[in-house]
Amino acid sequence: MTRRHLRIAVDIGGTFTDLAAFDEQSERLLFGKALSTHHALVEGIEHTAEVAGLSFEDATLFLHGSTIAINTLLERTGAKTALLVTEGFRDIYEIGRVNRPDAYNLFFSKHEPLTPRSLRFEVPERRLASGAVHRPLDEDAVRDIAEQLKVRGVEAIAIILLHAYRDPTHEVRVREIVNQVLPQAFVTASHTLSQEYREFERASTVAANAYIGPRVSAYLDELEQHLEKRKFSGDFFVVQSTGGLFPAQHARQECVRMLESGPAGGVIGAQAICAQMGLTDAIAFDMGGTTAKAGVIVNGRPLTTGSAMIGGYEKALPIQIPMMDIFEVGTGGGSLAQLGAGGALRVGPQSAGSFPGPACYGQGGTRPTVTDANLLLGRLDADQFLGGAMPLDVTAAEAALRREIAEPLNLDPIKAAEGILRIAVTTMALAVKGVTTARGLDAGRFTMVVYGGAGPLHASAIARELGVTTVIIPYSPGHFSAYGMLFSDLRHDYVRSIFRGLAAIAFNELAELYESMAQEGRAAIEDSSVACETIRFIRSADMRYVGQEHAVTVELSDAMFEGTDRESIRLAFNDEHQKLYGTCAPAQPVELVSVRMTALGVLRPPPINPLPEGRGGAPDAEAIRITKHVYFATTGFTPTPIYRRSALHAGDRISGPALIEELASTTVVQPGDSLQVNAFGSLVLSIGGDR
């Protein structure tokens, strides 16, 4: 039997685990979907492989994104962690920035550190901001601290010494001593994660990495052993929060880089769809079983950020690493609908998860969810869910909705279901505004790429809420985050804090900084056993007006840099500042805070093959599976044709109302909407004028 050469990508979500695989010989795509098995995540991966009908023995590359890192952080289920910090700075992690976003909230409470004060230890040493030694490291004191940690049964240790981003020598030595005394502990130092200033953010980042490290690294070890048992002999890469790939051995030590690995894969897939269609600006929207996420693509590239607040702004802990600029809300197909104080109807953020799941799953769930509401309104077919592999229970869904929502509110169950969807749509629209309006972008001028198992069900309604006129539903949206990982490249990000005036800094000094980071990135990519088609570098800089505290990241084009064009750099910064804050100060001097370099090892992407051409009008009659009554807010229950997506051809046009069914998702075409299948199989939805 001939071995296939597969590139396999797996994304583990809160409800479902998705697999997408590319057969490099036949150029075929294979997909698998199964409920996530949170008691043993590897089992869910194995189930998806069985559904897809593939063997890990045939794979040359295994790509993985998972929510285990972010869930460990948000659920506070990490390791017993100690923090070692420069003497005199024991409390910087707890003091933080003293942000109070809601000044009139009498019940406001600030962030809670991942390490209690009793496990924060001061290390006698001190470096200046220049990197010069102000006080030598006391190695004996470090050994004493390490012995105390051993007695206390500490599992993980985070090291954050002042100004280690300038010179990490002291951090390196502290890590060596701690490793000698506690060889089984997970030890991480701040300079390996962040080489820019802001001591609180660096402390928070390294503490988070240590806190999630033991659990994430143990999971990756388990997965690697499982793959070896399945005779996988290829390369194992993890998707970073930037959407780039890095080796699993790096992910074990720098776990915090995979916090948003699954959502980032979806944005990379949306970028590939946009490139194929010639689009430069788009919103990437993902609605799965537990959450809804949104990212944005501008000028053909996903927007990224150098730091993010994990857990909501009020109580969040900052993570200072490059990542996709993604906004997330707790609304998914499995989000629970419930009555809050005063009888107000709420949807999410609690989720029914994969078990027991929504009431209609028939696994013991008794509380109504968004999925139950869609089923009751006819938007899901009880016998066709997951291609018929997972029948749904309409009676259980209606009973849960009636008991928990409709009767207490004296509503008809149908109206209660409609209310659930309206609240869910409004909440999800906020996620899109979080990456558009909040960034100075007009959501209405963007095309929206919608995916995730539940995304196409709500795409039209969300677009109406935002004023978006065009929505794209890509091929196999229910597996799209995993599919997007197949388009990821090897990626390494570097940053150096410099604090120099733009007018004063010499370009040859800048060139040396960028070249040193480029060499580091090139070496890291060439060290990989994966063959890249080419290596690309992207330069950017964090800039601000003199006197400001916070900086704006501006990409430096080759033309700007090679032409030593300070004026173009300054104008680009002014434009970005104007876009973000609605104002700029062209006469104010500008300074460079940090310089950034992204090194990309470009892999050959899977081809996106065209569909057979149709007649250019209505689909063939055979494409309609059935016509049934589906509820819409404007028309009530309406006779609606249900199309099989697999039977549609390029150029086919459909007017709403209609449903487009496929293996792991259903697209709703509302009355007034129209849809056309493009040359590569994406559904291009034009939103009706009633929006």
Secondary structure by P-SEA (a helix, b strand, c coil): ccccccbbbbbbcccbbbbbbbcccccbbbbbbbccccccaaaaaaaaaaaaccccccccbbbbccaaaaaaaaaccccbbbbbbccccccccccccccccccccccccccccccccccbbbcccccccccccccccaaaaaaaaaaaaaaacccbbbbbcccccccaaaaaaaaaaaaaacccccccccccccccccaaaaaaaaaaaaaaaaaaaaaaaaaaaaaaaacccbbbbbbccccccccaaaaaaacccccaaaaaaaaaaaaaaaaaacccbbbbbbbcccbbbbbbbcccccccccccccccccbbbbbcccccccccccccccbbbbbccccccccccccccccccccccccccccccaaaaaaaaccccccccccccbbbbaaaaaaaaaacccccccccaaaaaaaaaaaaaaaaaaaaaaaccccccccccbbbbbbcccccccaaaaaaaacccbbbbcccccaaaaaaaaaccbbbbbbbbbbcccccccaaaaaaaaaaaaaaaaaaaaaccccccbbbbbbbbbcccccccbbbbbbbcaaaaaaccaaaaaaaaaaaaaaacccccccbbbbbcbbbbbbbbccccccccccccccccccccccccbbbbbbbccccccbbbbbccccccccccccccbbbbcccbbbbbcccbbbbbcccbbbbbbbcccc
